Amino acid sequence: MSTLSHDPLWPRAGGWPALHELDPGAAVDLALLGVPASRTSLSPTNAHETPAAIRDALRRYSPALMPDRRPAVDRGVGAAASGPRDLAALRFADAGDIVDPDSAEGEARTIAAVSSALDRASALLALGGDNSVTVATALGAWGDDLATAGLVTIDAHYDLRDGVSNGSPVRRLVEAGLDPRRIVQIGIADFANSAAYAQRAADLGITVVHRDELHGRDLPEVMAEALEIAGSAGGPVHLDVDVDACDRSVAPGCPASVPGGLAAWELRALVRAAASDARVRSADLVEIDATADAADGRTVRLAALCVLEFAAGMLARG
């Protein structure tokens, strides 16, 4: 990253302390964990480079939220319009990166690291890496609550493929014991899936929100409905944020993004809405190859903004 200007009245996001360096008794609101998986991806990718790139991109942004003077009913998620708010009200920590997360041993390390971090943090956000990281991140967050857990994905794809890859995490979680009736998939797109996997989702009882269903809908309302389904058994909900759900113009660094996907503001709004619900204890941000991004880094910058949107949602929790 190029040298950034310094202004004492314009603090920058990111640069958060390492989790292991904090006092063991210190409360943490949001922990970040890098899970640089890439080797099982169906598309050639250097997604393992992305966690570091997202951390760098965070420094381009301020942690401040501006006043929103719309009526509360129009604002959806957010606080009153009395003045600016600052994410500095939250305590962040960085749990570092998982070594070799693509292997079975690496998945076990990821599960253990997520579980350990959530012993201290209210929520955890995993920075991928490809979509395979969803399995270990969710299992580590759910622990003994798998029987009551739920999953919400923001993704153009079902991820119900056979085998072990970035195209199989939802199927693998179902096989691990997740009730598919508590899975909601938002953003599923035409020409990005097969009829066989669409039928598999229907047979399993997964709730699917097609990308075109989002046009003209209130996005916090869409997410609230999804969380009611995913959280219906009272257990924790994992949020899978697959950035390739976005339009290719805003996410060229996602190997599988296509024209006609979500707008950047739609992804950001859905992430913030999800994080405002305390049932969402974990999330992952995946499917970006930082080395394939546009010259202006727009995909990685969008991912960094999703980190901040997740934090903003947490700030709005009652």
N, C-alpha and C positions, 0 to 999 in steps of 0.2 A: 504494500500500500504506500502511496505517496505521502510525504510529510503533511500532517494536518495542522491547521492553524490553532493557536491557543487563545482562548478568551475565558477569563475566570468567571464571567457571567453566562457562559454557554458551555456547561459541562457536557461531557460525552458519555454515551452509554458504553457498556462493555467494560473490559478490563477488570472483571470481578475476581475476588480472592479465591484461591484454591480451597476446596472444601476441607481437605485434610489439614490445612493450616489454621482453620478456625478453632476456637475453643470448643471442645466436645459438647459442652452444654449450650452452645449458642444456637438460637432458633434460626432457621433458614426458610424463606418463603419458596424460592425457586432454585433448584439445582440444575445445571447443565451437564450433560455427559456426551462426549464425542464417541460415536460408534461408527468408525470408518470402514464399513463393509462395502465390497465391490466385486469380489471374485465369482460369486454365483449369479451375477446379473445376466439377464437374457440379452441385453444390449451391451456391447463393449463400453466400459465406463471407467473413469478415474474418480468415482464418487468418494473414494477414500481421502481425496484431497479437500473435500468440502467442509468438514467441521472447522478446520483452521481458517478457511476462507470466510466462513460465517462470523467467526469470532473477530476477524479483522474488520469486516464490514460493519459490525455493530458500532465501531468507533466513529463512523460517519454520522451517527444519529444522536440526537438529544434524548434524554429520558423524560422529557416534559410532555404532558398532554394539555392541549389547548382547550379553553372554555368552549362549550357547545351550547348555544343559546336556544336551540329548538326545544319545544315542549317535551317533557319526559316521555310521552307516549310515542313521539316520533324518533327520539334518540335511541330507543331500545336499550342496549347495554350501555351503562355509563353513569357517572355521578351527576349531581346537579351542576348548573351552569354558573356557580358562584365565583369561579376563578380557576386558574390553571392548577393541575395536579402534577405530581412528580413521582416517577417510579422509584426514586430514592427512598420512598416510604417503605419499599420492600427490601428484604435482604436476599441478595443473590450469592451463589457460590458455584464454582466450576469444579466438577469432579474429574476433570481430565479426560483422557481417551482410553478406550479399551484396546488392548493389544490383540491383533489378529482375530477380529470378531467373526470372521467367516467360518472358522472351524467349529466343530462341536464343542471343543474346549472353550473357544472364544464366546460361544453363546452362553455357556455356563458362567463364564466370567462376567458377561453382561448382565445376566439374571442376578448374580450376586451383587454386582456394583449398583444396580438399580435399587434392589431391596435395601442395601446398606444406606444409600443416599436418602431414601424415603423414610428411614428411621429418624432422620434429622430434618427433612424438608417437607413442606406442605405439598409440593408438586415437583415433578421432574420432567425436563424436556430433553430428549435425546436428539443430537445432531447427527444425521446420517450423511454419508453412507446411502446405500440403496435400500429398497423397501424390505429386504430380508430382515433388517434390524427390528422390525415391528414385533416379531415373534418373541425374541428374548426380552425386549423392553417391556412389552405388555405382561409377559409371565412374571418378570421380576417385580413389577408393580402390583400385580394381583396377589401373588403369593398364595396363601390359603383361601383367598376369596374367589378363586376361579369359578366356583359353582354359581356365584351370584354376579360375576363381572359382566361388563358390557363393552362394546367396541363401536366407535364411530369412525368411519374413514371419509376423508375428502380426497377423492381419487377418480380418475377417468376409467379405472380398470377394476375388475372384480377381485383379482389376486386369488383366484381359486384354482390355479393350475396345479397339475400333479407335479411331484418331485420337490426339490428344494432349490428355490431361486427367489429373486425379487418378485416373481409372479405368483408365489404360493403362500404368502404369510397368512391370509385369512383362512385358507383351507387348513393349514397346519394348526392354527389356533383352535379351529373347530375340532380337529382330531385330538388336540390336547385336552378338550373338555369344555370349551366355551360353547354356550347355548347359542346356536345361530339365530334364534328368535330375538336375541338381544344384540344383533349386529345391524347397523344402519350404514348404508354406503351412499354418500352424497357426491354427485358429479359424474356418475357413470355416463359414458359417451358412446354415441354411434360410431361404428367403423374402428373401434379401439378394442373390441372384445369379440369373442366367438359366440354363436348361438348356443353351443354346448355348455359354455360356462354361464351364460345367462340362465339357461334352464337349471343348471346346478344351483345357482343362487335362489331361484324360485322354489326348487324342491326342498332346499334347506330351510326356507322360511325367512330368508334375509330380507330386510326392508331396503328397497332401492329407490333413491331419488335421482331421476335422470337429470342430466345437465340442463335440458330444456325446461324442466319443471321449475327451475330457479328464476327464470325470467319473470320479472314483475312481482316476485314474492319478497316478503320481508325476511331477510336472511337470519336475524336473531330468532325469529319465530320458527324458521326451518330447523335451526339447531336446537331450539328448545324442544320441539317435537321429537327430534332424533334422540335427545338425551332422556326424554321420558321413556322411550322404548329401551334404549341401551341400559338405563339405570333402573328399570322396572323392578328388579329383584333386590334393590337396595345396596348393591355392591359397587365397587369402584369402576369407573369408565376410563378406557384408554382412547386417546384421539390420535389417529394416524393421518398426518398431513403430507400427502403426496403432491408435491408442487407441480408434477406433470398434469394435474387436473387443470392447470392454467393454460390460457391461450399461448401459442408458441411465440407470439410477438413479445410477451412479457416474461416468458420462461424458455428462452432458446437453449439454456444450459441443461434442460431436462431432455434426455434422449427420446422419450416417448411422448412429449407434449405435441399437440396438434392444433391447427387453426380452429378457432371457434370454442376454445375452452373458457374457463373462468377468467374474468378480469382480475387484475391484481387487487382491486378494492374488494371484490367479492371474497377472495381467499382471506384477506385480512379481516374482514367483518365476521366471517365464519369462525376463524380462530379465536378472535376476541370473545365472541358470544359463547363458544365452548368453554373457554377458560374462566368465564364468570361463574360457572357452576362448580361448586366444591366437590361434586362427585367425580370430576375430571382430575385425577391425581397424577396422570402421566400422559405424555404425548411424544410423538416423534416427528421429525421434519426431514423428509427423505426425497430421493430420486433426483438429486442435482449433481451434475458433473461440473465442478467449478472450472476445470480446465477447458471445457467446451462452451463456456459462457460467451456472450457478446463482449465486445471490447469495453463497453461501459459497465460490465459486471452486473447487469440488471437482475439476473436470476438470483445470484447470491445476495444482492441487496434486498430483494423481495424476501428471501428467507430470513435475513437479519431482522427485517421489519416484522415478520411473523413471530420471531422471538419476543419482540417488544409488544406486539399485540397480545400474545399469550400473557405476558406480565401485566398488561393493562387490564385484561379480563380478570386476573387474580385481584387486582387492586379494587375492582368493582364488586367483589364478593361481599355479601352481607355478613 
